Amino acid sequence: MSELGENNTRDRTLSGSSNHSESDVDAHYEPIIRLPEVKISTNEEEEVVLLKLRARLYRFDTTNEEGPEWKERGTGELKLLRHKENNSVRIVMRRDKTFKVCANHFITPWMELKPSTGTDKAFVYTVAADFADEQAKTECLAVKFGTAELANQFKDKFNEARNIVKTKCKLYIDDENEDSEEELSETNSHENNDVEENLTKQVREKLSNLDVSKEETKEDEASKK
């Protein structure tokens, strides 16, 4: 019995020491290959966020054989992004979890939000070129928010973005300047034509006066004779 007790004590001692030694061991393995840190670009580094809201996006599909219908394009975070240098503004929206782009288009001065029928939480608008599928496509889109207050907040920022693009974006300012220059050149050409016509009239009048004076001098000479 004494030998059995000694063996049990020895086994407990060995197991306790082995457990203690395993807990003290800090296993650390150096990686075989070190991978460099990769910075992922979102193409939003040069832009400022004007608005960020959760929304649900729909597109009007006219290719359906059964007739045109609204199709959901995704739910996620919608942003209005203003470029720091050229003051362009675009709408970017990514789907939840996958972060896949479901909307990517610029706001133009002539874009107009229209309230959706049957709800005060959504707006409808048409975009000439959306790049969500990496190819420019004309789309009719509807964006829906959780509350009417969020929808109105989007509307206010959307109209503000239109004004920024119209008054500060280099692309549209240059177009307006070109149009104004063309108008000025047209007005100048009209004015020049008017001046030339007036000068022509004046010269004709002077010439006619000269002819009359010549006839008068001939009559005067004949009377003197």
Disulfide bonds with the S-S distance in Angstrom:
none
